[in-house]
Amino acid sequence: MNEPNNQLRYYRELQGWSQQKVAEELNTDMKMVSKWERGIATPSPHYREKLCKLFGKNALELGLIKKTNPSSDYQANYTPSTTNHSDQISSKSITNPSLHFSFGNIETTWVVVDGDGTEEYKPENIHCHFIPEPDKLPDDLAARREQTQKQQEENRSQGKPFQWDGERYSLDNIIISRSPVEESMILDLWFRPSDYYTFLATNQSLKDKTIREKYLKSTDWQSPVKFFSNSFGISLVIITSDNYTLFTQRGKNLGSRPSEYNISVSEGLSKALDHKPHNQAPDIYHCASRGITEELGLHEPDDFQQADIILLSLGIDTLYSLWGLRGIAKVNRTIEEIIQNWKSGVKDKLENIQIHPVKFEPSNIIPFVFSHTPWTPSGLVCIYHALVHEYGRRTTEEAIKRYFQGQQLPVSKQLYTTDKP
């Protein structure tokens, strides 16, 4: 089956051009442009050059040539040297269409455990509890953690990219319930202390078939897996005062999902930074607020308030057993102001190598998603639930369907180019 060139189509629609308009600019016919977009034919070098000039993009950006080093199955530099790479699993090998979330034809390893984007968690209905005793790792996982720490210390001493340790939480238990009258979503979460090297040694070892078969063989993904729930994060689609959002491309040296496309803010719970004032239980909303500040340079109360953070769903990336809440945050800044913040420097700029401003409308968001790969699974579900919350499920699903039927979506004329930052 021919693979459609969604990138070429995206940049054409971004300009508001028809296939006929592109054909006229290139001195060819509309049927040929249609064949290029459907993947039936490939432009000759002559037309590749003309297309690049027309759109102001290179051949890779327009999907005219293929990447030689796709990163979807990237093996991070902290993997223990004893790992047998022939025993590594891929995302596709664990994807179950009846269990995992899909964005159009993009299958993911994300399982939505609670929430669908139509209803919000009220802040008072998310209850976090703390168990002070950490899990004691089995001998094989303890050895992996020791090796992980040794490898990172060696990387640092040799001037190589390295991961530093830090206090984290592990998720121990989840209770999902509803209020008696309104049936509002209620969430109780129990956490234990953990650290980042334990996360690298456990969660990031789940691409190893032997580890996965030993510890995860019978899991149903509706509750945390013991020893492998050392990550809990908050991901947010930011919506600006002029109705833009921004997508990011993660840094290549990050410990989780390097180089993949993601939503505006992703922040992991830190035991040192996010615990409540009078106990060690995590404060979910403090973590979300910190992420907005550290990744975008926005601050409470001038740029946003806690009430502007809306959490919509709970789920898990089953490839690495990464738990988290997904939602949106509406801020009192324009997209231009946020871009200037990011370019001037923000605390966690190292986490993202690029940002892409996009009008927050289905007709702009959906073409962008399908023309940029690979995506973090949590990012895709966050985008979907954000669109459902703001525009409704029917509108969102119809926009995705229209895109795949080849119907041109009415793209907003107020656009930034994706390389403007």
DRENVEX-272681 format. One record per residue (C-alpha): residue number from 0; chain; x, y, z; residue in three letters. Coordinates in steps of 0.1 Angstrom, whole numbers, plus 2048, in hexadecimal, padded with zeros to 3 digits. Example, Ala and Ser with C-alpha at 12.3 -4.5 7.8 and 13.67 -1.06 7.14 Angstrom:
2
+-----+----+-----+-----+-----+-----+
:   i : ch :  px :  py :  pz :  aa :
+-----+----+-----+-----+-----+-----+
:   0 :  A : 87B : 7D3 : 84E : ALA :
:   1 :  A : 889 : 7F5 : 847 : SER :
+-----+----+-----+-----+-----+-----+
END
This chain:
421
+-----+----+-----+-----+-----+-----+
:   i : ch :  px :  py :  pz :  aa :
+-----+----+-----+-----+-----+-----+
:   0 :  A : 800 : 800 : 800 : MET :
:   1 :  A : 80D : 823 : 7F7 : ASN :
:   2 :  A : 814 : 83A : 814 : GLU :
:   3 :  A : 804 : 85C : 80F : PRO :
:   4 :  A : 81A : 87B : 811 : ASN :
:   5 :  A : 808 : 88D : 82E : ASN :
:   6 :  A : 824 : 8A6 : 831 : GLN :
:   7 :  A : 821 : 8B3 : 80E : LEU :
:   8 :  A : 7FB : 8B5 : 812 : ARG :
:   9 :  A : 7FF : 8C7 : 834 : TYR :
:  10 :  A : 815 : 8E3 : 826 : TYR :
:  11 :  A : 7FE : 8E7 : 808 : ARG :
:  12 :  A : 7E0 : 8EB : 81E : GLU :
:  13 :  A : 7F3 : 901 : 836 : LEU :
:  14 :  A : 7F6 : 91A : 819 : GLN :
:  15 :  A : 7D1 : 916 : 811 : GLY :
:  16 :  A : 7DA : 909 : 7EE : TRP :
:  17 :  A : 7C7 : 8F0 : 7D9 : SER :
:  18 :  A : 7D9 : 8D4 : 7C6 : GLN :
:  19 :  A : 7D0 : 8E7 : 7A7 : GLN :
:  20 :  A : 7E2 : 906 : 7B4 : LYS :
:  21 :  A : 802 : 8F2 : 7BB : VAL :
:  22 :  A : 800 : 8E2 : 799 : ALA :
:  23 :  A : 7FE : 904 : 788 : GLU :
:  24 :  A : 81C : 911 : 79C : GLU :
:  25 :  A : 830 : 8F3 : 792 : LEU :
:  26 :  A : 824 : 8F2 : 76E : ASN :
:  27 :  A : 816 : 8CF : 771 : THR :
:  28 :  A : 7F2 : 8C1 : 775 : ASP :
:  29 :  A : 7DD : 8BC : 794 : MET :
:  30 :  A : 7DC : 896 : 790 : LYS :
:  31 :  A : 801 : 894 : 794 : MET :
:  32 :  A : 800 : 8A9 : 7B4 : VAL :
:  33 :  A : 7E4 : 891 : 7C1 : SER :
:  34 :  A : 7FA : 873 : 7B9 : LYS :
:  35 :  A : 817 : 882 : 7CD : TRP :
:  36 :  A : 801 : 888 : 7EB : GLU :
:  37 :  A : 7F2 : 866 : 7EA : ARG :
:  38 :  A : 814 : 856 : 7E7 : GLY :
:  39 :  A : 80C : 846 : 7C5 : ILE :
:  40 :  A : 829 : 859 : 7B4 : ALA :
:  41 :  A : 848 : 86B : 7C0 : THR :
:  42 :  A : 853 : 88D : 7B2 : PRO :
:  43 :  A : 871 : 88C : 79B : SER :
:  44 :  A : 890 : 8A0 : 7A6 : PRO :
:  45 :  A : 883 : 8BD : 78F : HIS :
:  46 :  A : 862 : 8BF : 7A2 : TYR :
:  47 :  A : 872 : 8B9 : 7C4 : ARG :
:  48 :  A : 887 : 8D8 : 7BF : GLU :
:  49 :  A : 869 : 8EC : 7B4 : LYS :
:  50 :  A : 854 : 8E0 : 7D1 : LEU :
:  51 :  A : 86F : 8E9 : 7EA : CYS :
:  52 :  A : 871 : 90C : 7DC : LYS :
:  53 :  A : 84B : 910 : 7DB : LEU :
:  54 :  A : 846 : 907 : 7FF : PHE :
:  55 :  A : 867 : 914 : 80D : GLY :
:  56 :  A : 86E : 8F1 : 81C : LYS :
:  57 :  A : 888 : 8D6 : 816 : ASN :
:  58 :  A : 881 : 8B4 : 807 : ALA :
:  59 :  A : 880 : 8A3 : 829 : LEU :
:  60 :  A : 867 : 8BC : 837 : GLU :
:  61 :  A : 850 : 8B6 : 819 : LEU :
:  62 :  A : 852 : 891 : 81C : GLY :
:  63 :  A : 863 : 88D : 7FA : LEU :
:  64 :  A : 87F : 879 : 809 : ILE :
:  65 :  A : 87F : 861 : 827 : LYS :
:  66 :  A : 891 : 864 : 848 : LYS :
:  67 :  A : 8AF : 84C : 84A : THR :
:  68 :  A : 8AE : 84A : 870 : ASN :
:  69 :  A : 88B : 849 : 87D : PRO :
:  70 :  A : 88A : 84E : 8A3 : SER :
:  71 :  A : 86A : 83B : 8AC : SER :
:  72 :  A : 87E : 81E : 8B9 : ASP :
:  73 :  A : 89B : 832 : 8C6 : TYR :
:  74 :  A : 8B0 : 820 : 8E0 : GLN :
:  75 :  A : 8BA : 839 : 8FA : ALA :
:  76 :  A : 8DE : 83C : 906 : ASN :
:  77 :  A : 8D8 : 82F : 929 : TYR :
:  78 :  A : 8CE : 80C : 91E : THR :
:  79 :  A : 8E4 : 7F3 : 931 : PRO :
:  80 :  A : 8FF : 7E5 : 91A : SER :
:  81 :  A : 8F5 : 7C2 : 922 : THR :
:  82 :  A : 8D3 : 7C6 : 910 : THR :
:  83 :  A : 8CF : 7AF : 8F2 : ASN :
:  84 :  A : 8C1 : 7C6 : 8D7 : HIS :
:  85 :  A : 8B2 : 7A8 : 8C5 : SER :
:  86 :  A : 89A : 7A5 : 8E3 : ASP :
:  87 :  A : 88E : 7C9 : 8E0 : GLN :
:  88 :  A : 869 : 7CE : 8D9 : ILE :
:  89 :  A : 859 : 7E9 : 8C4 : SER :
:  90 :  A : 83B : 7FF : 8CA : SER :
:  91 :  A : 827 : 7EC : 8AF : LYS :
:  92 :  A : 82D : 7CA : 8BF : SER :
:  93 :  A : 819 : 7D4 : 8DE : ILE :
:  94 :  A : 7FE : 7E9 : 8CE : THR :
:  95 :  A : 7DB : 7DB : 8D2 : ASN :
:  96 :  A : 7C0 : 7EE : 8BE : PRO :
:  97 :  A : 7A5 : 7E3 : 8D7 : SER :
:  98 :  A : 7B9 : 7F2 : 8F4 : LEU :
:  99 :  A : 7D0 : 80E : 8E8 : HIS :
: 100 :  A : 7C6 : 831 : 8DD : PHE :
: 101 :  A : 7C9 : 83A : 8B8 : SER :
: 102 :  A : 7CA : 85C : 8A8 : PHE :
: 103 :  A : 7BB : 856 : 886 : GLY :
: 104 :  A : 7D2 : 83C : 877 : ASN :
: 105 :  A : 7EE : 842 : 890 : ILE :
: 106 :  A : 7EF : 826 : 8A8 : GLU :
: 107 :  A : 7FE : 82D : 8CB : THR :
: 108 :  A : 808 : 81A : 8EA : THR :
: 109 :  A : 7F2 : 830 : 900 : TRP :
: 110 :  A : 7D5 : 822 : 914 : VAL :
: 111 :  A : 7BB : 83B : 920 : VAL :
: 112 :  A : 7B1 : 82F : 943 : VAL :
: 113 :  A : 799 : 84B : 94D : ASP :
: 114 :  A : 78A : 86A : 93C : GLY :
: 115 :  A : 781 : 871 : 917 : ASP :
: 116 :  A : 787 : 897 : 914 : GLY :
: 117 :  A : 762 : 8A0 : 918 : THR :
: 118 :  A : 764 : 8A4 : 93E : GLU :
: 119 :  A : 77D : 8B4 : 955 : GLU :
: 120 :  A : 78C : 8A8 : 975 : TYR :
: 121 :  A : 784 : 8C1 : 990 : LYS :
: 122 :  A : 7A3 : 8C9 : 9A4 : PRO :
: 123 :  A : 793 : 8C0 : 9C5 : GLU :
: 124 :  A : 78B : 89D : 9B6 : ASN :
: 125 :  A : 7AF : 893 : 9B0 : ILE :
: 126 :  A : 7BD : 885 : 9D1 : HIS :
: 127 :  A : 7E2 : 87C : 9D5 : CYS :
: 128 :  A : 7EF : 866 : 9F1 : HIS :
: 129 :  A : 812 : 85D : 9FB : PHE :
: 130 :  A : 821 : 83C : A08 : ILE :
: 131 :  A : 844 : 844 : A16 : PRO :
: 132 :  A : 854 : 822 : A10 : GLU :
: 133 :  A : 863 : 81D : 9ED : PRO :
: 134 :  A : 860 : 7FD : 9DA : ASP :
: 135 :  A : 87D : 7E5 : 9DF : LYS :
: 136 :  A : 888 : 7DA : 9BD : LEU :
: 137 :  A : 88E : 7B5 : 9B4 : PRO :
: 138 :  A : 8B3 : 7AC : 9B0 : ASP :
: 139 :  A : 8B2 : 7AD : 98A : ASP :
: 140 :  A : 8A3 : 7D0 : 989 : LEU :
: 141 :  A : 8B9 : 7DC : 9A5 : ALA :
: 142 :  A : 8D7 : 7D1 : 990 : ALA :
: 143 :  A : 8CA : 7E4 : 972 : ARG :
: 144 :  A : 8C6 : 804 : 987 : ARG :
: 145 :  A : 8EA : 801 : 994 : GLU :
: 146 :  A : 8F7 : 7FC : 970 : GLN :
: 147 :  A : 8E2 : 81A : 964 : THR :
: 148 :  A : 8F1 : 830 : 97F : GLN :
: 149 :  A : 914 : 824 : 976 : LYS :
: 150 :  A : 90E : 82B : 951 : GLN :
: 151 :  A : 901 : 84E : 957 : GLN :
: 152 :  A : 91E : 857 : 96D : GLU :
: 153 :  A : 936 : 849 : 953 : GLU :
: 154 :  A : 924 : 85D : 937 : ASN :
: 155 :  A : 928 : 87D : 94C : ARG :
: 156 :  A : 94D : 877 : 953 : SER :
: 157 :  A : 953 : 872 : 92E : GLN :
: 158 :  A : 941 : 891 : 923 : GLY :
: 159 :  A : 924 : 87D : 913 : LYS :
: 160 :  A : 8FF : 885 : 917 : PRO :
: 161 :  A : 8F3 : 877 : 938 : PHE :
: 162 :  A : 8D4 : 875 : 94D : GLN :
: 163 :  A : 8D5 : 882 : 971 : TRP :
: 164 :  A : 8C3 : 873 : 98E : ASP :
: 165 :  A : 8A7 : 884 : 9A1 : GLY :
: 166 :  A : 88A : 87C : 9B9 : GLU :
: 167 :  A : 86B : 870 : 9A9 : ARG :
: 168 :  A : 84A : 85E : 9B2 : TYR :
: 169 :  A : 83F : 83C : 9A9 : SER :
: 170 :  A : 81A : 836 : 9A4 : LEU :
: 171 :  A : 80E : 81B : 9BC : ASP :
: 172 :  A : 7E8 : 81A : 9B8 : ASN :
: 173 :  A : 7CB : 82A : 9A6 : ILE :
: 174 :  A : 7A6 : 82C : 9B1 : ILE :
: 175 :  A : 78E : 83A : 997 : ILE :
: 176 :  A : 76B : 844 : 9A3 : SER :
: 177 :  A : 74F : 85D : 99D : ARG :
: 178 :  A : 73C : 875 : 9B3 : SER :
: 179 :  A : 719 : 869 : 9BF : PRO :
: 180 :  A : 703 : 883 : 9AF : VAL :
: 181 :  A : 715 : 894 : 992 : GLU :
: 182 :  A : 72B : 875 : 98A : GLU :
: 183 :  A : 74A : 88C : 987 : SER :
: 184 :  A : 76B : 87B : 982 : MET :
: 185 :  A : 77E : 873 : 9A2 : ILE :
: 186 :  A : 7A2 : 867 : 9A3 : LEU :
: 187 :  A : 7B6 : 859 : 9C1 : ASP :
: 188 :  A : 7DB : 854 : 9BA : LEU :
: 189 :  A : 7F4 : 843 : 9D2 : TRP :
: 190 :  A : 819 : 84A : 9CE : PHE :
: 191 :  A : 83A : 83D : 9DC : ARG :
: 192 :  A : 85D : 84D : 9DA : PRO :
: 193 :  A : 873 : 844 : 9BD : SER :
: 194 :  A : 88F : 853 : 9A8 : ASP :
: 195 :  A : 899 : 859 : 984 : TYR :
: 196 :  A : 8B3 : 83E : 982 : TYR :
: 197 :  A : 899 : 824 : 98E : THR :
: 198 :  A : 882 : 831 : 972 : PHE :
: 199 :  A : 89E : 82C : 958 : LEU :
: 200 :  A : 8A6 : 809 : 965 : ALA :
: 201 :  A : 882 : 7FE : 966 : THR :
: 202 :  A : 869 : 810 : 950 : ASN :
: 203 :  A : 883 : 816 : 935 : GLN :
: 204 :  A : 88C : 7F1 : 935 : SER :
: 205 :  A : 86A : 7E7 : 929 : LEU :
: 206 :  A : 875 : 7E4 : 905 : LYS :
: 207 :  A : 888 : 7C5 : 911 : ASP :
: 208 :  A : 872 : 7A7 : 909 : LYS :
: 209 :  A : 87F : 793 : 927 : THR :
: 210 :  A : 878 : 7AE : 940 : ILE :
: 211 :  A : 855 : 7B5 : 931 : ARG :
: 212 :  A : 84C : 790 : 931 : GLU :
: 213 :  A : 858 : 78B : 954 : LYS :
: 214 :  A : 846 : 7A9 : 964 : TYR :
: 215 :  A : 82A : 7B5 : 94D : LEU :
: 216 :  A : 81D : 795 : 93D : LYS :
: 217 :  A : 7FA : 796 : 94E : SER :
: 218 :  A : 7F5 : 7BC : 953 : THR :
: 219 :  A : 7D4 : 7CB : 948 : ASP :
: 220 :  A : 7E1 : 7F0 : 949 : TRP :
: 221 :  A : 7C5 : 7FB : 960 : GLN :
: 222 :  A : 7DC : 7FE : 97E : SER :
: 223 :  A : 801 : 804 : 985 : PRO :
: 224 :  A : 81A : 7E8 : 97F : VAL :
: 225 :  A : 830 : 7E3 : 99D : LYS :
: 226 :  A : 854 : 7EE : 998 : PHE :
: 227 :  A : 84B : 7FD : 976 : PHE :
: 228 :  A : 837 : 81C : 97F : SER :
: 229 :  A : 853 : 834 : 987 : ASN :
: 230 :  A : 845 : 850 : 971 : SER :
: 231 :  A : 827 : 866 : 973 : PHE :
: 232 :  A : 824 : 886 : 95E : GLY :
: 233 :  A : 80D : 8A2 : 954 : ILE :
: 234 :  A : 809 : 8AB : 930 : SER :
: 235 :  A : 7F7 : 8CA : 924 : LEU :
: 236 :  A : 7EC : 8D9 : 903 : VAL :
: 237 :  A : 7F1 : 8FF : 908 : ILE :
: 238 :  A : 7D7 : 915 : 8F8 : ILE :
: 239 :  A : 7E2 : 939 : 8F5 : THR :
: 240 :  A : 7CD : 959 : 8F8 : SER :
: 241 :  A : 7CC : 95B : 8D1 : ASP :
: 242 :  A : 7C2 : 936 : 8CE : ASN :
: 243 :  A : 7E3 : 926 : 8C5 : TYR :
: 244 :  A : 7F4 : 908 : 8D3 : THR :
: 245 :  A : 818 : 8FD : 8CE : LEU :
: 246 :  A : 827 : 8DB : 8C9 : PHE :
: 247 :  A : 84A : 8D1 : 8D1 : THR :
: 248 :  A : 865 : 8B9 : 8C6 : GLN :
: 249 :  A : 876 : 8A9 : 8E3 : ARG :
: 250 :  A : 89C : 8AA : 8E8 : GLY :
: 251 :  A : 8B0 : 88D : 8DA : LYS :
: 252 :  A : 8C2 : 887 : 8FB : ASN :
: 253 :  A : 8A3 : 884 : 911 : LEU :
: 254 :  A : 89E : 864 : 925 : GLY :
: 255 :  A : 87B : 85E : 918 : SER :
: 256 :  A : 86D : 860 : 8F5 : ARG :
: 257 :  A : 88B : 874 : 8E6 : PRO :
: 258 :  A : 886 : 888 : 8C5 : SER :
: 259 :  A : 860 : 881 : 8C4 : GLU :
: 260 :  A : 845 : 89C : 8BF : TYR :
: 261 :  A : 831 : 8A5 : 8DD : ASN :
: 262 :  A : 818 : 8BE : 8EB : ILE :
: 263 :  A : 820 : 8E0 : 8FC : SER :
: 264 :  A : 829 : 8D5 : 91F : VAL :
: 265 :  A : 834 : 8B3 : 92E : SER :
: 266 :  A : 840 : 8B2 : 952 : GLU :
: 267 :  A : 847 : 895 : 969 : GLY :
: 268 :  A : 83F : 895 : 98E : LEU :
: 269 :  A : 85D : 89E : 9A3 : SER :
: 270 :  A : 85D : 893 : 9C7 : LYS :
: 271 :  A : 875 : 8B0 : 9D0 : ALA :
: 272 :  A : 861 : 8CB : 9BE : LEU :
: 273 :  A : 83D : 8C0 : 9BD : ASP :
: 274 :  A : 834 : 8B4 : 9DF : HIS :
: 275 :  A : 819 : 8C5 : 9F3 : LYS :
: 276 :  A : 823 : 8DE : A0F : PRO :
: 277 :  A : 81B : 8C8 : A2D : HIS :
: 278 :  A : 821 : 8A5 : A20 : ASN :
: 279 :  A : 833 : 891 : A05 : GLN :
: 280 :  A : 815 : 88A : 9EE : ALA :
: 281 :  A : 819 : 89A : 9CC : PRO :
: 282 :  A : 806 : 8B9 : 9C1 : ASP :
: 283 :  A : 7FB : 8B2 : 99E : ILE :
: 284 :  A : 7F2 : 8D6 : 995 : TYR :
: 285 :  A : 813 : 8E3 : 9A3 : HIS :
: 286 :  A : 825 : 8CB : 98B : CYS :
: 287 :  A : 80F : 8D8 : 96D : ALA :
: 288 :  A : 816 : 8FC : 977 : SER :
: 289 :  A : 83B : 8F5 : 97A : ARG :
: 290 :  A : 83C : 8E5 : 958 : GLY :
: 291 :  A : 82B : 904 : 948 : ILE :
: 292 :  A : 845 : 91A : 959 : THR :
: 293 :  A : 864 : 906 : 952 : GLU :
: 294 :  A : 85C : 8FC : 92E : GLU :
: 295 :  A : 84B : 91C : 921 : LEU :
: 296 :  A : 856 : 937 : 93A : GLY :
: 297 :  A : 832 : 940 : 945 : LEU :
: 298 :  A : 82B : 948 : 969 : HIS :
: 299 :  A : 80E : 948 : 981 : GLU :
: 300 :  A : 7F9 : 95E : 986 : PRO :
: 301 :  A : 801 : 976 : 96A : ASP :
: 302 :  A : 802 : 95D : 94D : ASP :
: 303 :  A : 7EB : 943 : 95A : PHE :
: 304 :  A : 7D9 : 937 : 979 : GLN :
: 305 :  A : 7D5 : 914 : 987 : GLN :
: 306 :  A : 7B0 : 915 : 97E : ALA :
: 307 :  A : 7BC : 918 : 959 : ASP :
: 308 :  A : 7CB : 8F4 : 95B : ILE :
: 309 :  A : 7B0 : 8DB : 951 : ILE :
: 310 :  A : 7B8 : 8B6 : 954 : LEU :
: 311 :  A : 7A4 : 89F : 93E : LEU :
: 312 :  A : 7B0 : 87B : 93F : SER :
: 313 :  A : 7C7 : 861 : 94F : LEU :
: 314 :  A : 7DA : 847 : 93C : GLY :
: 315 :  A : 7FA : 834 : 936 : ILE :
: 316 :  A : 814 : 82F : 91B : ASP :
: 317 :  A : 817 : 809 : 91C : THR :
: 318 :  A : 838 : 807 : 90A : LEU :
: 319 :  A : 84A : 817 : 928 : TYR :
: 320 :  A : 82F : 816 : 942 : SER :
: 321 :  A : 82D : 83C : 944 : LEU :
: 322 :  A : 80E : 848 : 957 : TRP :
: 323 :  A : 800 : 86B : 955 : GLY :
: 324 :  A : 7E4 : 884 : 954 : LEU :
: 325 :  A : 7DC : 897 : 934 : ARG :
: 326 :  A : 7CB : 8B8 : 92F : GLY :
: 327 :  A : 7CC : 8DC : 923 : ILE :
: 328 :  A : 7D6 : 8FE : 932 : ALA :
: 329 :  A : 7C9 : 920 : 925 : LYS :
: 330 :  A : 7E3 : 93C : 92A : VAL :
: 331 :  A : 7E1 : 962 : 928 : ASN :
: 332 :  A : 7FC : 965 : 90E : ARG :
: 333 :  A : 7FD : 965 : 8E8 : THR :
: 334 :  A : 811 : 94C : 8D4 : ILE :
: 335 :  A : 82A : 967 : 8CA : GLU :
: 336 :  A : 831 : 96F : 8EF : GLU :
: 337 :  A : 836 : 94A : 8F7 : ILE :
: 338 :  A : 84D : 946 : 8D9 : ILE :
: 339 :  A : 862 : 964 : 8E4 : GLN :
: 340 :  A : 864 : 955 : 907 : ASN :
: 341 :  A : 871 : 934 : 8FA : TRP :
: 342 :  A : 88A : 945 : 8E3 : LYS :
: 343 :  A : 897 : 95B : 8FF : SER :
: 344 :  A : 89C : 93C : 915 : GLY :
: 345 :  A : 887 : 927 : 92D : VAL :
: 346 :  A : 893 : 910 : 948 : LYS :
: 347 :  A : 88D : 8EF : 937 : ASP :
: 348 :  A : 894 : 8F9 : 913 : LYS :
: 349 :  A : 8AB : 8DA : 910 : LEU :
: 350 :  A : 88C : 8C4 : 910 : GLU :
: 351 :  A : 880 : 8D1 : 8EE : ASN :
: 352 :  A : 894 : 8D8 : 8D0 : ILE :
: 353 :  A : 878 : 8E9 : 8BC : GLN :
: 354 :  A : 856 : 8F8 : 8C2 : ILE :
: 355 :  A : 83B : 8FA : 8A7 : HIS :
: 356 :  A : 81E : 914 : 8AC : PRO :
: 357 :  A : 7FD : 908 : 89D : VAL :
: 358 :  A : 7DA : 917 : 89D : LYS :
: 359 :  A : 7C5 : 904 : 8B6 : PHE :
: 360 :  A : 7AA : 8F9 : 89E : GLU :
: 361 :  A : 7A4 : 8D5 : 891 : PRO :
: 362 :  A : 7AA : 8E0 : 86D : SER :
: 363 :  A : 7CE : 8EB : 877 : ASN :
: 364 :  A : 7D6 : 8D2 : 892 : ILE :
: 365 :  A : 7CD : 8B2 : 880 : ILE :
: 366 :  A : 7E2 : 8B8 : 860 : PRO :
: 367 :  A : 800 : 8C2 : 876 : PHE :
: 368 :  A : 7FD : 8A1 : 88A : VAL :
: 369 :  A : 7FD : 88B : 86B : PHE :
: 370 :  A : 819 : 89D : 85A : SER :
: 371 :  A : 832 : 89B : 877 : HIS :
: 372 :  A : 83E : 87A : 886 : THR :
: 373 :  A : 845 : 869 : 89D : PRO :
: 374 :  A : 82F : 875 : 8BA : TRP :
: 375 :  A : 82F : 86C : 8DE : THR :
: 376 :  A : 810 : 857 : 8E6 : PRO :
: 377 :  A : 806 : 86D : 903 : SER :
: 378 :  A : 809 : 88C : 8EC : GLY :
: 379 :  A : 7F0 : 87E : 8D3 : LEU :
: 380 :  A : 7D6 : 875 : 8ED : VAL :
: 381 :  A : 7DB : 897 : 8FD : CYS :
: 382 :  A : 7D5 : 8A8 : 8DC : ILE :
: 383 :  A : 7B6 : 893 : 8D5 : TYR :
: 384 :  A : 7A6 : 89A : 8F7 : HIS :
: 385 :  A : 7AF : 8BF : 8F5 : ALA :
: 386 :  A : 79C : 8C1 : 8D3 : LEU :
: 387 :  A : 77F : 8AD : 8E1 : VAL :
: 388 :  A : 77D : 8C4 : 8FF : HIS :
: 389 :  A : 77D : 8E4 : 8EA : GLU :
: 390 :  A : 76B : 8D9 : 8CB : TYR :
: 391 :  A : 759 : 8B9 : 8D3 : GLY :
: 392 :  A : 75F : 895 : 8CA : ARG :
: 393 :  A : 749 : 896 : 8AB : ARG :
: 394 :  A : 75B : 8B4 : 89C : THR :
: 395 :  A : 77D : 8A5 : 8A4 : THR :
: 396 :  A : 775 : 883 : 895 : GLU :
: 397 :  A : 765 : 893 : 876 : GLU :
: 398 :  A : 784 : 8A8 : 870 : ALA :
: 399 :  A : 79B : 88A : 872 : ILE :
: 400 :  A : 784 : 877 : 85A : LYS :
: 401 :  A : 783 : 893 : 842 : ARG :
: 402 :  A : 7A9 : 895 : 842 : TYR :
: 403 :  A : 7AC : 870 : 838 : PHE :
: 404 :  A : 791 : 873 : 81E : GLN :
: 405 :  A : 7A7 : 88D : 80D : GLY :
: 406 :  A : 78F : 8AA : 813 : GLN :
: 407 :  A : 7A1 : 8CB : 818 : GLN :
: 408 :  A : 79B : 8D9 : 83B : LEU :
: 409 :  A : 794 : 8FE : 83E : PRO :
: 410 :  A : 7B6 : 908 : 84C : VAL :
: 411 :  A : 7B7 : 929 : 860 : SER :
: 412 :  A : 7C8 : 946 : 84E : LYS :
: 413 :  A : 7D8 : 951 : 86F : GLN :
: 414 :  A : 7F7 : 93B : 86D : LEU :
: 415 :  A : 81A : 939 : 879 : TYR :
: 416 :  A : 832 : 924 : 864 : THR :
: 417 :  A : 83E : 906 : 877 : THR :
: 418 :  A : 862 : 911 : 876 : ASP :
: 419 :  A : 85C : 934 : 882 : LYS :
: 420 :  A : 86B : 930 : 8A5 : PRO :
+-----+----+-----+-----+-----+-----+
END
